[in-house]
Amino acid sequence: MAALDKQTSDKVSFISFIIPEFAYAYKMNMQEAYFYLKKYGGLDFLMKHWWALHTDNPFWVVRDLYDVCYKNGGER
């Protein structure tokens, strides 16, 4: 099995870190948070903008994810 390149590894690490942060902030379990982010565009936003988001405070990243999801119909 080939090792992941540095950028892919960093992306996976960041997304693996921020989903539990989102879950904790909005009182969801990890699975609920993942499916909520997927359903309302938060996961796509993370995949597209992770490089900029990973430099920000996790509080603001979680808030940005909330805003994206809310604008796409999320009600949490």
C-alpha positions as CSV (number, residue, x, y, z in Angstrom):
1,M,0.0,0.0,0.0
2,A,1.5,3.3,-1.0
3,A,2.0,6.1,1.5
4,L,-0.1,9.2,1.2
5,D,1.6,12.3,0.0
6,K,2.1,15.1,2.6
7,Q,-0.7,17.3,1.3
8,T,-3.2,14.4,1.3
9,S,-2.1,13.3,4.8
10,D,-2.4,16.9,6.1
11,K,-5.9,17.2,4.6
12,V,-7.1,13.9,6.1
13,S,-5.6,14.9,9.5
14,F,-7.4,18.3,9.5
15,I,-10.7,16.8,8.4
16,S,-10.4,14.1,11.0
17,F,-9.7,16.7,13.6
18,I,-12.5,19.2,12.7
19,I,-15.4,16.9,12.3
20,P,-15.3,15.9,16.0
21,E,-14.9,19.6,16.9
22,F,-18.1,20.3,15.0
23,A,-19.8,17.3,16.6
24,Y,-18.9,18.5,20.1
25,A,-19.9,22.1,19.4
26,Y,-23.4,21.1,18.2
27,K,-23.9,18.2,20.5
28,M,-23.9,15.5,17.8
29,N,-22.1,12.2,17.7
30,M,-19.4,11.8,15.1
31,Q,-21.7,9.9,12.6
32,E,-24.4,12.5,12.9
33,A,-21.9,15.3,12.4
34,Y,-20.4,13.6,9.3
35,F,-23.8,13.0,7.7
36,Y,-25.0,16.5,8.5
37,L,-21.9,18.1,7.0
38,K,-22.3,15.8,3.9
39,K,-26.0,16.6,3.5
40,Y,-25.7,20.4,3.8
41,G,-22.5,21.0,1.9
42,G,-20.1,21.4,4.9
43,L,-18.0,18.4,3.8
44,D,-17.6,19.8,0.2
45,F,-16.7,23.2,1.7
46,L,-14.0,21.4,3.9
47,M,-12.6,19.5,1.0
48,K,-12.4,22.5,-1.2
49,H,-11.1,25.0,1.3
50,W,-9.2,22.9,3.9
51,W,-5.9,24.6,3.1
52,A,-7.1,28.0,4.2
53,L,-9.3,26.7,7.0
54,H,-6.6,24.7,8.7
55,T,-4.7,28.0,9.5
56,D,-7.7,29.4,11.3
57,N,-8.8,28.9,14.9
58,P,-11.0,25.8,15.1
59,F,-13.8,27.8,16.7
60,W,-14.1,29.9,13.5
61,V,-13.8,26.9,11.3
62,V,-16.7,25.2,13.1
63,R,-18.6,28.5,12.8
64,D,-17.9,28.7,9.1
65,L,-19.1,25.1,8.6
66,Y,-22.3,26.0,10.5
67,D,-22.9,29.0,8.3
68,V,-22.3,27.0,5.1
69,C,-24.7,24.3,6.3
70,Y,-27.3,26.8,7.5
71,K,-27.3,28.5,4.1
72,N,-27.8,25.1,2.4
73,G,-30.9,24.2,4.6
74,G,-29.3,22.9,7.8
75,E,-31.3,23.7,10.9
76,R,-28.9,22.8,13.8
